[in-house]
Amino acid sequence: MISRRQMAVLGGLAITLAACGKSGPAPESRPPGEVRFSVLSTESTQAMSAYWQPILSDMQKQTGLKVTPFYSNNYTLLVEAMRFKKTDAGWFSNQSGLEAVRRGGGEVFARTFSPSGVDGYTSVLIVPAKSSLTLEKVLACGRTLNFGLGDVLSTSGTLAPMTYLFAPRNIRPVDCFKQVRSGSSHSTNLMAVANGQLDVATNNSTSLMLNQQNGGHEADRVRVIWRSPVLPEDPIVWRKDLDPGVKEKLRQFFLTYGQGDGPDAERQRGYMAKVHVGGFKAADDSHLLPVREMEATEHLLAARDGKDPAQIASAQAALDDIHAQRQALEARTRAPAAAQ
């Protein structure tokens, strides 16, 4: 695992580059046959390390590659790590995966599916279980409630609730609530609402299920008052310029892991169940069309709010183009884009 000192240095690098727009350092040399795999820590890094280490150990054994993990709950840090070739592949959320493709030189090659066999999950708004708050009361915007958003690059923590809940109602959270806490992980928001430190916060259905599944009690102390439309499962992204031989080894590992019968497959499915993953399917960048559509919808709503005809026309054209791509994909595959 990356050390605290390395994490601090790389985090500082990401912030400096974002602020100054300077080019990054030359890629560091590393032994041939080593792959650095990043994992988005939706819970504590210690917990995610315990859940993912058996999977990464199997990856190392089956591919013959040295697999070094890189854990972080900072979405931007994960994108910057791929951009500057500190990592080679990783498990991303949809929004951070889109940024890894746009800015990090990445491409989607696989995606997860649920152990239940149902593709997709939902963004949710949670309140304390004993609270009398309803969605109507929350959206009344009386500036009396403390609200928790997720990371700015979180699909379910920020993008989906802004796109599907707040923006269509012309609600800006900073104008609606007494205090807005942003940038928190799902587990942090869940804990804060369960303990009464926040009145309402974003989360997602998978995070709540994992909390219950892994022995936590916080999910039992909150209540869901809003759900988004179904969101696509998480993408697995690698660097486009990764060695083709390494790519093929990774592809074979993910597309066969936990599949079939026998004790090995059963053991592997047990490992994946701890992070609410049933397995992996082949995918490409078209997997990100639903999140691009959400993003474009948000941009259009913001343009309409600004009342600039040129910006509205540009935003509408961008959304129409993504609509057309999604419809073509669904016509070709005969499946909803969220299930691709």
N, C-alpha and C positions, 0 to 999 in steps of 0.2 A: 504494500500500500504506500502511496506517496506520503512523505513525512509532512509534519505540520510546517516545518520550515520551507519545504519545497512548495507546499500549497500556498503559503503566504507570499512567496516570491512570485509564483505564477499568477496569483490573484492580483498582486500589485501590477504585474506586467499587463494583464487584461485591462485594468482600470486606466493605466497610463496610456496604452494604445488607443483606447476608446476616446480618451480626452484629447490626445494630441494628433491622432491620425497618422502616426509614424509607422514605418514598416517594422515588422517583427524581426527577431534575431534569426540567424541561420539555424536550420534544424540541427539538433545535437546528434552526434554519432552514437550508435548503439550496436550491440552485437547482432549479427545477422540471425534471422529466425526468431527475433523477439517481437511480440505484438503487445501493444499497450491498449487495453480495453477499458473504456470509461463506463461508469454506472451512475445514473442519476439517483442520488440518495433521497427518495421521497420520504424515508424515515431517517433515523439517526444513521450516521456512517457506520457505527459499530454493528447495528442491526443488519444493514444492507450487506456489510462485509460477511457476516455470518450466513446470510441467505445465499449470496452469490458465490462464495468461495468454492463450494462443492461443484457448481456448474463450471466455473473457470478452471478448476482442477481437471475436470473431465475434458474441457476444451483443450487444455495443454496436452493431456494424454492422447486424445484422439487425433489431434492435428500434428503433433510432434513439434509444435511451436512453444517457445517460452512465453507464457501469458502473464503480463504484469497488470494488475488492476489499478484503476484510477477512480476514486470515489469522490463525489462532490454533490452538494445540494444547490450549488450555484449554477444556474443554466448558462449564463454568459461565459463563465469560466470553462465549461465543457466545450462550448463552441470555439472559444479562443484556443483551447488546448489542441483541438483538431486542426484549426487554422494554421497554427505554428508547428504542427507535426509533433506535438508532445504526446498525442494519442493517435491510434490508427483506426480504431473502430469503437463503437459504443452503443449502449441502449439509451435512447433519447425519448423525451416527450415529443408530441407532434410539432408544437411551436418551436421548441429548441432544435428539433430535427430539421425543420424548415430553414432555420438560421444556419445550421451546420452545412446544409446543401448550398445556401446562398453565399455565405461568407467563409465557411470552413473548408471548402473544397471537397465536400462529402457527397455521397449518393446513397439512397436507400437500396438495400438488397434483400431485406427480410423484414417481417413484422410479427408481433406476437399475436396469439389468440387466447381467449379465455379458457380456463379449465372446464367451464360449463358448456363450451362449444358455441356460446353466443358471442358474436363479434361486436365489439364496441362497449363503451362505458358512458357514464353521464357526469357532467359537472353538477354540483349541488350547492345549495345554500343551507347551512345548518345553524340552529339556535339551541340553547340549552333545553333539554327535554322537558323541564318543568316550567319553562318560560311560556307566557301567553302570546308571544309574538307570532304574527301571521305574515305571509308575504305582503298582504295589503298594508299592514302596519309598517313594515320595513320600507315599502315603496312610498309611504306618505312623506318621507324625507323631513322629519321634524327636527333633525340635527340634535337628537338626544341619544343616539345609539353609537356604540363603538363597533367598527366594521373591520374585518380582516380580509384582504385580498391575498393572492398568491404571488409568486415570482412574476415579473413582467413578461417573461417568455413561457409561462405556464399556460397550456391550452385550457385546462379545466379550472385552474386557479384564477385566471385573469381574462384570457381572450374570450372564452365561451360566455361567461356571465356578462361581460361588457357587450358582446355582440348580440346575444339573444335576450338579455334581460334589461340592462340599463340603457344602452344606446337607442333601442326602438322607442323608449319612453322619454328620451331626451334628458336622462338623469346622469349627472356627473357625481360620482361618489363623494368627491371632496365638498360638494355643495349640499349633499344629502345627509351626511352623517356628522356626528359630533367629532369623531376622530376616525381616520382611516390608517390602518396599519398594513403596509404592503411588503412584498418580498419574502413572506414567510412560507415555509414548507407546509404541505398538507398536514403532517403530523403535529406541527407547531400550532396551526390553526385549530385542529381538532382538540388538542389539549387546552388551548386558551378558551374555547367555547365551553367545553365540558367543565372547566373549573370556574366559569363565570367571569373570566377576564375580558372576554369579548362577547358582545350581544349577538352578533351574527358574523358568519365568515363563509368564504368559499371552500369547497373541498371537492372530492369526487367519490363515486360509488365504489371504486376499487380500493381506495384508501380506507374507507369505512369497513369494507369487508375484510381487508387484511388485518385491521385492528382487532376485530372480533375473532378472526381465525387464529391469530398469533397470541391470543390470551389477554389482549388489552380490554379495558372496560370503558374507555372513553366513548366509543361509538354507541354504547348503551345509554350514555348520559346526554346525547344530543338528539335532535329531531330534524328531519329534512323538511324544508318548506318550499323548495323549488328544485326542479330537475331540468336540465337542458335536453335538447334533442340528442340522439345517440352520436357519440364522437368515435373516430377511428382508433383502433388499438395502436400501441406504441411502435415506432420504427426502429430497426437496427441499421445503423449507418456506418459505412467505411469510407476512407479517403479514396477519391477517384484514382489517385496516382499510386495506390498500394500495389505491390508486386502481384501480377496475375496469379502466380502460383500460390501465394498466401491467400488471395481472395478465394480461390477455389477450395482451399482447405477450410476456410471459415464458412463458406457457403454450404459445403457438405456437412459440416458439424451442425450448423443451425437447422438445416432442413431435415436432418435425420434424428436429432436429439429427442429422446423421449418417445420416439415412434415405434410401433410394433408391439410385440408381446415379449414375455420373458422377464426375469428378475432385474436385468440391467435397465430395461425401458421403464419398469415400474419404479425403480429407485430414482431414475432421472426425473420422472414425472412428479415424484415426491419433492425433489429439490425445487422444481419450477413452481409447484403449488404454493410454496412459501412466499413467492412474490406474485402470486395470482397469475401465473402464466401456464397455459396448457400446452404450449409448443410454439413453433415458428413456421411461417409460410413465406414463400418467395414473394417479393414485392419490388417495386421500383419507385421512382420519384412521383408517379401518379398517385401513390398512396397519400400524398400531402395535399391533393386537390381540395378535400373538405376544409382543411385548416386555412388554405389560401382563400377559399371562398368566404370563410368567416372573417378573415382579415380584411378582404376587399369590401365586405358588407359594412364593417366598422368604418373603413375609410370613406365610403359613400355617405354614411350617416353623418360623419364629421364634416364632410364637404357641404352637405345640405344645411347643416347648422351654421356654417360660415357664409352661406348664401352667395358664394362666388360661382357664377355660371360656368366659367371655364374649368374650375376644379371639380364641379359637380359632373360635367360632361366627361372629363377624364376618368373620374372615379367610376362612373356608370359604365364606361367602355371597358375598363379593366375588369369590373365584375361580370359584365356580359361575356367577355372572353373566357373567364374561368367557368362560368355557367356552361358555355358551349363545350369546353373540354370535359367537364364532369358528365354532361349528357352523352357525349360521344363515348366516354369510357363505360358508362352504365349500359349503353346500347350494345357495345361490343362484348361486355362480360356478362350482361344480364344479371347484374348484382348491384346493390347500392354502393356508392363510392365509399361509404364508411366501412364496408365489409371487404374492400379490396385488399 
